[in-house]
């Protein structure tokens, strides 16, 4: 097993900024899934207890789960970090994150830790804790399934974006100003719907810069210096 790579410059400490984590793709999925599943396991539960249970599982479970993965090592490297942050360097890293049971294993570790933290938490009725704990498999499966569904949906959106980029390049080669602007609007709309993938962002940034240069000058005959600048910005 290779050592898990974690960029120490990227804040993955959930109790340091829980709101930041909940704003990530995975954070939103986990929060929403826990909310629904906890209420299904304990139908008469009050909202304050749902919040306390979610806090215990998210803060204790996913923080501790990440620490355990860092200690034990895993072959996901940047992919496991991408699951946490919603940011990947390449599309391939995203694919690795959703295959071979990676998400299921990761979520299982985190939910285990979260339920242990929950059992030690005061202010929550033991009957409620037991009901939630008995639904561990449901929690793991629902969270994992929802994350995998979201990432699969994202991959489909990225494939669509790739087609738009190919169409833009074709229009660029044909020096069709109206067409590149029309396609670029589709690219911008598509970018709003995908997770942050460095390679995709770089590709789109280059297209954006070229699109702006062409529109500002009204000329497709860009100099070597302009082409180089567009690729670096």
Helices and strands as residue ranges (DSSP letters): H 18-22, H 25-41, H 47-55, I 56-62, H 63-72, H 78-85, E 87-88, H 91-97, H 102-119, H 126-134, H 136-173, H 177-191, E 196-197, H 198-217, H 224-232
